[in-house]
Amino acid sequence: MKSLEVLYEDELCIAVNKPAGLAVQGGKGVGISLDGILARMRERRPFLVHRLDKDTSGVILVAKTKEAAAGFSALFSGGGIVKHYIAICKGGPVAEKGTIALDLDIRGSVKKSVTRFKLIQFFSCEDEFSLLELEPGTGRMHQIRRHLAASGNPVLGDDKYGDFSLNKKLKKTMKLNKLMLHASRLVVPETKFCGYLDLNAPLPEHFESFLKFSHGEHQGMEKL
């Protein structure tokens, strides 16, 4: 991978559409990483201010200066930035919209965790699936994946918290080969150091390919 899709760039930051399977940060055992690619693209290693799981695709924001990194990091840690995700999950939620409030064990410490969800489309072929929009109210590790798994609607393709037998079946029948979780939107409020940003990342090809194998996919995609 030589380049990334740039969604937005100014003197303070750059936002890119991270593909699934790409680690955000380089390190031991990581050959290719987002920060390494950006360093080559802009001849300077960026300052990471938040993370996405390696297998999650979508919009990620990085800072260009130490001052901007401090400002964005404070916004992320303080809950000032709104994050939206799109997921394809097993079955359907109990309601068209609602909140999953389930405390999570994070490295031995129980943390309050909240995820809001909205059903975009329910579709059924041989199996039943849901296209959901999600907004995490807290930023715990693997929060969305863990909350959906606990609610009985694990994210398709999740090899840690998902339905492993269903994933194996769908890999053969519907070419499921990636985690169906996408960071679709990032809203940054106007502050003293930066202006208002509304960053959007289109659905990746593996989402569209899966939906084309499922009945009702066009109706669901039109509502995004």
Buried (B, 14 or more C-beta within 10 A) or exposed (E): EEEBEEBBEEEBBBBBBBBBBBBBEBEEEBEEBBBBBBBEBBEEEBBBBBBBBBBBBBBBBBBBBEEBBBBBBEBBEEEEBBBBBBBBBBBBBEEEEBEBEBEBEBEEEEBEBBBBBBBBBBBEEEBEBBBBBBBBBBBBEBBBBBBBBEBEBBBBBBEBBBBEEBBEBBEEEBEBBBBBBBBBBBBBEEEEBBEEBEBBBBBBEBBEBBBEEBEBBEEBBEEB
